[in-house]
Amino acid sequence: MQGSALTLVLAFSAATLALDNGLMRTPPMGWLAWERFRCDIDCENDPQNCISEALFTDMADRLAEDGWRELGYVYVNIDDCWSSKERDNQGRLQADPKRFPHGIPHLARYIHDRGLKLGIYGDMGTHTCGGYPGTTLDKVQMDAQTFADWEIDMLKLDGCYSNSSYQEQGYPMMSKALNATGRPIGYSCSWPAYQGGLPPKVNYTLLGQICNLWRNYGDIQDSWDSVLGIADWFFDNQDVLQPVAGPGQWNDPDMLLIGDFGLSLDQSRTQMALWAIMAAPLFMSNDLRTISSAARAILQNKAAIAINQDPLGVQGRRLFKEKSGIEVYLRPLSKGASALVFFSRRTDMPNRYMTSLKTLGYTPGVYEVFDVFSEKRFPELKDSTEFVVSVNPSGVVMWYIYPAADWWKGAETSRFSEKLKGPKIHRYANEVDAPLVL
């Protein structure tokens, strides 16, 4: 399919009915505690890493002071194990008094004062996955109002200790209750992950009407196998999942592991690239106090973020799986641009791949190419010109592509325009005899 036609088809398929709270028109970005810090509540012996007020104020400080907030990473999200084991004498949820001595409203003010937003965790069941009080059907309105009173900005609602019929009632009920509070609260539903992630058990039309984002699949773990398994599931099922995503309603393949222990730098770039192609929420789960400069550079890559946050809101797709181990992914972007990812499954050596934009479905013309991770512009590239990319083992090459005639018009409005502006190379790529090596 030609590039412009593909854009129209994908854009139309994403234009389904969304939750009408006006939130998360682009995928939300921020920091989430769970994968890195889990349910560590031993503040006596591990005060730097336990789930506590101090951990979240530390991460808020880092987001505000280390350049994250300005790039869009604005949510500081509490996950499980924050609450007391018992509700208060009025039946309301309450934070653990030792680990959150000033309470959640104080934490919310601290985070808001730094230009950030606070997310919190609940569970549509008798207990959370960690064994803390859940939200039963009779507590939905009370808990929604409690979160609003605390000035919470986002709720992730898990699904442990419940069943399908309970979830079928509870998730829509919480959506209605949150809206009734009058406070804008982004709503993340784990409902589809508990129902296999696919129709007929999962009704994505309904999800788009009640949730801003949803977890479709199991929890990510700090390993390359986990990242690859999640990405494979999403792209293997892209015909179902891609059309349901769009502004205000996003598929969520789970947290970014970049900066933790389980991924190489190439694998970290791969996760960032594939999550950007998927228009996935970008919630880091790492220690921002000790993150390496290399991991930070990946997470703060302005071009990758701009692709992820593209206002058209169309989720990308996998185009090809080659026998050589190369896979090619495309995401249509606004103003006629697009993002391409070349991913190699080889683990032993770099993988050289020859193709052309024409082969990948682009319409005839001349294109400008910006390499996202090398931050280099390439010569103008005709659709018919064959080129070669070299992709590291379990790594990616990611391109931002724009029709040459509109290049500078698009660059002027881009979030990474300074990266795009450089010495313009005044030759066409197909003026050389051999395939262009990029």
C-alpha positions as CSV (number, residue, x, y, z in Angstrom):
1,M,0.0,0.0,0.0
2,Q,1.3,3.4,-0.8
3,G,2.4,5.6,2.1
4,S,-0.2,8.4,1.8
5,A,-3.0,5.8,1.3
6,L,-1.7,3.9,4.3
7,T,-1.8,7.0,6.4
8,L,-5.4,7.7,5.6
9,V,-6.5,4.1,6.3
10,L,-4.7,3.9,9.6
11,A,-5.9,7.4,10.7
12,F,-9.5,6.5,9.8
13,S,-9.3,3.3,11.7
14,A,-8.1,5.1,14.9
15,A,-11.0,7.5,14.8
16,T,-13.2,5.5,17.2
17,L,-15.2,6.9,20.1
18,A,-12.9,7.9,23.0
19,L,-13.5,8.6,26.7
20,D,-14.8,12.2,26.8
21,N,-12.7,13.6,29.6
22,G,-10.3,15.5,27.3
23,L,-7.2,13.9,28.8
24,M,-4.2,12.1,27.3
25,R,-4.7,13.2,23.7
26,T,-1.1,12.0,23.3
27,P,0.3,9.0,25.1
28,P,1.0,9.9,28.8
29,M,4.6,10.1,29.9
30,G,6.2,9.8,33.3
31,W,7.6,7.6,36.0
32,L,6.0,4.5,37.6
33,A,7.3,2.7,40.7
34,W,6.4,-0.9,40.1
35,E,8.9,-2.7,38.0
36,R,12.0,-1.2,39.7
37,F,10.8,-0.9,43.3
38,R,8.0,-3.5,43.4
39,C,6.4,-3.9,46.9
40,D,9.4,-3.0,49.0
41,I,7.9,-1.8,52.3
42,D,11.0,-2.4,54.5
43,C,11.8,1.3,55.1
44,E,13.8,0.4,58.3
45,N,16.4,-1.5,56.4
46,D,16.0,-0.1,52.9
47,P,14.9,3.5,53.3
48,Q,16.2,4.6,49.9
49,N,14.2,2.1,47.9
50,C,11.0,1.3,49.9
51,I,7.6,2.5,48.7
52,S,7.3,5.7,50.7
53,E,6.7,9.4,50.5
54,A,10.5,10.0,50.3
55,L,10.8,7.8,47.1
56,F,8.1,9.7,45.3
57,T,9.4,13.1,46.3
58,D,12.9,12.1,45.2
59,M,11.6,11.0,41.8
60,A,9.5,14.2,41.5
61,D,12.7,16.3,42.2
62,R,14.6,14.4,39.5
63,L,11.8,14.9,36.9
64,A,11.6,18.6,37.7
65,E,15.4,19.3,37.9
66,D,17.0,16.9,35.4
67,G,15.2,17.9,32.2
68,W,12.5,15.2,32.1
69,R,9.5,17.4,32.8
70,E,10.2,19.7,29.8
71,L,10.3,16.6,27.5
72,G,6.8,15.5,28.7
73,Y,7.6,13.1,31.5
74,V,5.1,14.7,34.0
75,Y,3.4,11.8,35.8
76,V,4.8,10.5,39.1
77,N,2.8,7.3,39.6
78,I,2.4,5.3,42.8
79,D,1.7,1.6,42.3
80,D,0.7,-1.1,44.7
81,C,1.6,-1.3,48.5
82,W,1.1,2.4,49.3
83,S,-2.0,2.1,51.5
84,S,-2.7,1.0,55.0
85,K,-3.9,-2.6,55.4
86,E,-7.2,-1.2,56.7
87,R,-9.6,1.5,55.6
88,D,-10.2,4.4,58.0
89,N,-13.2,4.5,60.4
90,Q,-15.3,6.1,57.6
91,G,-14.5,3.4,55.2
92,R,-12.0,5.4,53.1
93,L,-8.7,4.3,51.7
94,Q,-5.7,5.7,53.6
95,A,-2.0,5.8,53.1
96,D,0.3,3.8,55.3
97,P,1.0,6.3,58.2
98,K,4.6,5.3,58.7
99,R,5.7,5.3,55.0
100,F,3.6,8.3,54.0
101,P,3.6,10.3,57.2
102,H,2.1,13.5,55.7
103,G,-0.5,11.7,53.6
104,I,-1.3,11.6,49.9
105,P,-2.8,15.2,49.7
106,H,0.6,16.6,50.9
107,L,2.4,14.5,48.3
108,A,0.1,15.7,45.6
109,R,0.8,19.3,46.5
110,Y,4.5,18.7,46.5
111,I,4.3,17.1,43.0
112,H,2.0,19.8,41.7
113,D,4.2,22.5,43.0
114,R,6.9,21.1,40.6
115,G,4.7,21.2,37.6
116,L,4.1,17.5,37.7
117,K,1.1,15.2,38.1
118,L,0.4,12.4,40.6
119,G,-1.0,9.0,39.7
120,I,-2.2,6.4,42.2
121,Y,-3.0,2.7,42.1
122,G,-6.2,0.8,43.0
123,D,-7.7,-2.6,42.3
124,M,-11.2,-3.6,41.1
125,G,-11.5,-6.5,43.6
126,T,-11.5,-7.3,47.2
127,H,-7.7,-6.8,47.5
128,T,-4.9,-5.4,45.4
129,C,-2.4,-7.8,44.0
130,G,-0.1,-7.1,47.0
131,G,-2.9,-7.8,49.5
132,Y,-4.0,-4.3,50.3
133,P,-7.6,-3.1,50.4
134,G,-9.2,-3.2,47.0
135,T,-12.2,-1.3,45.6
136,T,-15.4,-3.4,45.8
137,L,-18.5,-2.3,43.9
138,D,-19.9,-0.6,47.0
139,K,-16.7,1.4,47.4
140,V,-16.4,2.7,43.9
141,Q,-18.0,6.1,44.4
142,M,-16.2,6.7,47.7
143,D,-12.8,5.8,46.3
144,A,-13.3,8.0,43.2
145,Q,-14.2,10.9,45.4
146,T,-11.3,10.2,47.8
147,F,-8.9,10.3,44.8
148,A,-10.4,13.6,43.6
149,D,-10.3,15.1,47.1
150,W,-6.6,14.2,47.2
151,E,-6.1,15.9,43.8
152,I,-5.0,12.8,42.1
153,D,-4.4,13.1,38.3
154,M,-4.4,9.5,37.2
155,L,-5.7,6.2,38.4
156,K,-4.4,2.8,37.4
157,L,-7.1,0.2,38.3
158,D,-5.8,-3.4,38.5
159,G,-7.9,-6.5,38.5
160,C,-6.6,-8.9,41.2
161,Y,-9.0,-10.8,43.4
162,S,-12.1,-10.4,41.2
163,N,-13.7,-12.2,38.3
164,S,-14.9,-11.3,34.8
165,S,-18.5,-10.4,35.8
166,Y,-17.2,-8.2,38.6
167,Q,-14.8,-6.4,36.3
168,E,-17.6,-6.0,33.7
169,Q,-19.6,-4.0,36.2
170,G,-16.7,-2.3,38.1
171,Y,-14.5,-0.8,35.4
172,P,-17.3,1.2,33.7
173,M,-18.7,2.1,37.1
174,M,-15.3,3.6,38.1
175,S,-15.1,5.6,34.9
176,K,-18.5,7.1,35.5
177,A,-17.6,7.8,39.2
178,L,-14.3,9.5,38.3
179,N,-16.1,11.8,35.8
180,A,-18.8,12.6,38.3
181,T,-16.2,14.0,40.7
182,G,-15.6,16.9,38.3
183,R,-11.8,16.5,38.6
184,P,-9.9,15.4,35.4
185,I,-8.4,12.1,36.3
186,G,-6.8,9.9,33.6
187,Y,-8.0,6.4,33.8
188,S,-5.9,3.3,33.2
189,C,-7.7,0.0,33.1
190,S,-6.1,-3.4,33.5
191,W,-9.3,-5.1,32.5
192,P,-8.3,-6.6,29.1
193,A,-5.1,-8.1,30.6
194,Y,-7.3,-10.3,32.8
195,Q,-9.4,-11.4,29.9
196,G,-6.8,-12.5,27.5
197,G,-6.3,-9.2,25.7
198,L,-8.4,-10.1,22.6
199,P,-12.0,-10.3,21.4
200,P,-14.5,-11.7,22.0
201,K,-13.7,-11.6,25.7
202,V,-12.4,-8.0,25.3
203,N,-14.6,-5.3,23.9
204,Y,-12.3,-2.6,22.7
205,T,-15.1,-0.3,21.6
206,L,-16.3,-0.2,25.2
207,L,-12.8,0.3,26.5
208,G,-12.3,3.3,24.3
209,Q,-15.5,4.8,25.8
210,I,-14.5,4.4,29.4
211,C,-10.7,4.3,29.7
212,N,-7.8,6.5,28.6
213,L,-5.4,3.6,28.4
214,W,-5.5,-0.1,29.1
215,R,-3.1,-2.9,29.9
216,N,-3.6,-5.6,27.3
217,Y,-1.0,-8.1,28.4
218,G,1.0,-9.4,31.4
219,D,3.5,-7.4,33.4
220,I,6.8,-6.6,32.0
221,Q,9.9,-8.0,33.7
222,D,13.5,-6.7,33.6
223,S,14.7,-8.9,30.8
224,W,15.1,-8.8,27.0
225,D,12.9,-11.9,26.7
226,S,10.1,-10.1,28.4
227,V,10.4,-7.0,26.1
228,L,10.5,-9.2,23.0
229,G,7.6,-11.3,24.2
230,I,5.4,-8.3,24.8
231,A,6.4,-6.6,21.5
232,D,5.7,-9.9,19.6
233,W,2.3,-10.3,21.1
234,F,1.3,-6.7,20.2
235,F,2.5,-6.9,16.6
236,D,1.3,-10.4,16.1
237,N,-2.2,-9.1,17.0
238,Q,-1.8,-5.7,15.4
239,D,-4.9,-6.1,13.1
240,V,-7.0,-6.1,16.3
241,L,-5.0,-3.7,18.5
242,Q,-3.9,-1.0,16.0
243,P,-7.3,0.3,15.0
244,V,-8.5,0.8,18.6
245,A,-5.7,3.2,19.6
246,G,-5.9,6.9,19.1
247,P,-6.0,10.3,20.9
248,G,-7.4,9.7,24.5
249,Q,-7.3,5.9,24.2
250,W,-4.1,3.9,24.1
251,N,-2.9,0.3,24.2
252,D,-0.3,0.0,27.0
253,P,2.5,-2.6,26.6
254,D,3.8,-1.6,30.1
255,M,6.8,0.2,31.5
256,L,10.1,1.2,30.0
257,L,13.0,-0.8,31.5
258,I,15.7,1.5,30.2
259,G,18.2,2.3,33.0
260,D,17.6,-0.9,34.9
261,F,19.6,-4.1,34.8
262,G,18.2,-6.4,32.1
263,L,18.7,-4.6,28.8
264,S,21.8,-3.8,26.8
265,L,22.0,-0.3,25.3
266,D,21.0,-1.6,21.9
267,Q,18.0,-3.5,23.4
268,S,17.1,-0.3,25.3
269,R,17.0,1.7,22.0
270,T,14.9,-1.1,20.6
271,Q,12.3,-0.8,23.4
272,M,12.2,3.0,23.0
273,A,11.8,2.7,19.3
274,L,9.1,0.0,19.3
275,W,7.1,1.7,22.1
276,A,7.3,4.9,20.0
277,I,6.0,3.1,17.0
278,M,3.2,1.6,19.1
279,A,2.1,5.0,20.4
280,A,2.6,3.5,23.8
281,P,2.5,5.3,27.1
282,L,6.0,6.1,28.2
283,F,6.2,5.3,31.9
284,M,9.8,4.7,33.0
285,S,10.4,2.4,35.9
286,N,14.0,3.0,37.0
287,D,16.0,4.9,39.6
288,L,16.3,8.4,38.3
289,R,18.7,9.3,41.1
290,T,21.4,6.9,39.7
291,I,20.5,6.5,36.0
292,S,23.4,6.3,33.6
293,S,24.0,9.1,31.1
294,A,23.7,6.5,28.2
295,A,20.2,5.4,29.4
296,R,19.2,9.0,30.0
297,A,20.2,9.9,26.5
298,I,17.9,7.2,25.1
299,L,14.9,8.2,27.3
300,Q,15.5,11.9,26.6
301,N,15.9,11.5,22.8
302,K,13.8,14.3,21.4
303,A,13.1,12.7,18.1
304,A,11.9,9.4,19.6
305,I,9.7,11.3,22.0
306,A,8.3,13.5,19.2
307,I,7.4,10.4,17.2
308,N,5.7,8.8,20.2
309,Q,3.8,12.0,20.9
310,D,2.8,12.7,17.4
311,P,-0.7,14.4,17.5
312,L,-2.1,12.3,14.7
313,G,-2.2,9.5,17.3
314,V,-2.0,6.6,14.8
315,Q,-0.4,3.4,16.1
316,G,2.1,1.9,13.8
317,R,2.5,-1.6,12.4
318,R,5.0,-4.2,11.5
319,L,5.4,-4.3,7.7
320,F,7.8,-7.3,7.2
321,K,9.4,-10.1,9.0
322,E,12.4,-11.2,6.8
323,K,14.0,-14.6,7.0
324,S,17.3,-12.8,7.6
325,G,16.0,-11.7,11.0
326,I,15.2,-8.2,10.0
327,E,11.8,-6.7,10.8
328,V,10.5,-3.4,9.5
329,Y,8.0,-1.2,11.3
330,L,6.1,1.9,10.1
331,R,4.2,4.6,11.9
332,P,2.4,7.4,9.9
333,L,2.9,10.8,11.5
334,S,1.3,14.2,11.1
335,K,2.1,16.6,8.2
336,G,2.9,13.7,5.9
337,A,5.9,12.4,7.9
338,S,6.5,8.9,9.0
339,A,8.8,6.8,11.3
340,L,10.5,3.7,10.1
341,V,12.2,1.1,12.4
342,F,14.6,-1.6,11.2
343,F,15.0,-4.2,13.9
344,S,17.3,-7.2,13.9
345,R,16.6,-10.4,15.8
346,R,20.2,-11.6,15.2
347,T,22.2,-11.9,18.3
348,D,25.7,-12.7,16.8
349,M,26.6,-9.9,14.5
350,P,25.3,-6.7,12.7
351,N,22.6,-7.4,10.1
352,R,22.9,-5.6,6.8
353,Y,19.6,-5.0,5.0
354,M,19.0,-3.6,1.6
355,T,15.7,-2.2,0.5
356,S,14.1,1.0,-0.9
357,L,11.4,3.3,0.2
358,K,9.4,2.2,-2.8
359,T,9.6,-1.4,-1.6
360,L,8.3,-0.2,1.8
361,G,5.2,1.4,0.3
362,Y,6.2,5.0,-0.1
363,T,4.8,7.1,-2.9
364,P,7.1,8.3,-5.7
365,G,9.2,11.3,-4.6
366,V,12.2,12.6,-2.8
367,Y,12.5,12.2,1.0
368,E,14.6,13.6,3.8
369,V,15.8,11.1,6.4
370,F,16.8,11.8,10.0
371,D,18.4,9.0,12.0
372,V,16.8,9.2,15.5
373,F,19.6,7.7,17.6
374,S,22.7,8.8,15.6
375,E,21.0,12.3,15.3
376,K,22.3,12.6,11.7
377,R,20.6,13.8,8.5
378,F,21.1,11.8,5.4
379,P,21.2,12.8,1.7
380,E,17.9,13.3,0.0
381,L,16.6,9.9,-0.8
382,K,14.4,9.0,-3.8
383,D,11.8,6.4,-3.3
384,S,13.4,4.1,-6.0
385,T,16.9,4.3,-4.6
386,E,18.2,1.1,-2.9
387,F,20.0,1.6,0.4
388,V,21.6,-0.5,3.0
389,V,21.2,-0.2,6.8
390,S,23.4,-2.0,9.2
391,V,21.5,-3.0,12.4
392,N,23.3,-4.2,15.5
393,P,22.3,-7.5,17.2
394,S,18.9,-7.1,19.0
395,G,19.1,-3.4,18.0
396,V,17.4,-0.9,15.7
397,V,17.9,1.8,13.2
398,M,15.1,4.3,13.5
399,W,14.3,7.0,10.9
400,Y,12.1,10.1,10.8
401,I,11.1,10.6,7.2
402,Y,9.6,13.6,5.5
403,P,8.8,14.5,1.9
404,A,11.7,16.8,0.8
405,A,9.4,19.5,-0.6
406,D,7.9,20.0,2.9
407,W,10.9,19.2,5.0
408,W,11.7,22.6,6.5
409,K,8.0,23.5,6.9
410,G,7.6,20.4,9.1
411,A,10.9,20.9,10.8
412,E,10.0,24.4,12.0
413,T,7.1,23.0,14.0
414,S,8.8,19.9,15.2
415,R,9.7,19.3,18.8
416,F,13.2,18.3,17.7
417,S,13.7,20.9,15.0
418,E,17.2,21.9,16.2
419,K,18.4,18.4,15.7
420,L,17.1,18.5,12.1
421,K,18.8,21.7,11.1
422,G,22.3,21.1,9.8
423,P,24.3,21.3,6.7
424,K,22.0,20.4,3.8
425,I,23.5,17.9,1.4
426,H,22.7,19.0,-2.1
427,R,22.7,15.7,-3.9
428,Y,20.2,13.0,-4.6
429,A,21.0,9.6,-3.1
430,N,20.5,7.8,-6.4
431,E,23.2,9.7,-8.1
432,V,25.6,7.0,-6.9
433,D,25.8,3.6,-8.7
434,A,25.9,1.3,-5.7
435,P,23.2,1.1,-3.1
436,L,23.5,3.9,-0.6
437,V,24.9,2.7,2.8
438,L,23.1,4.6,5.6
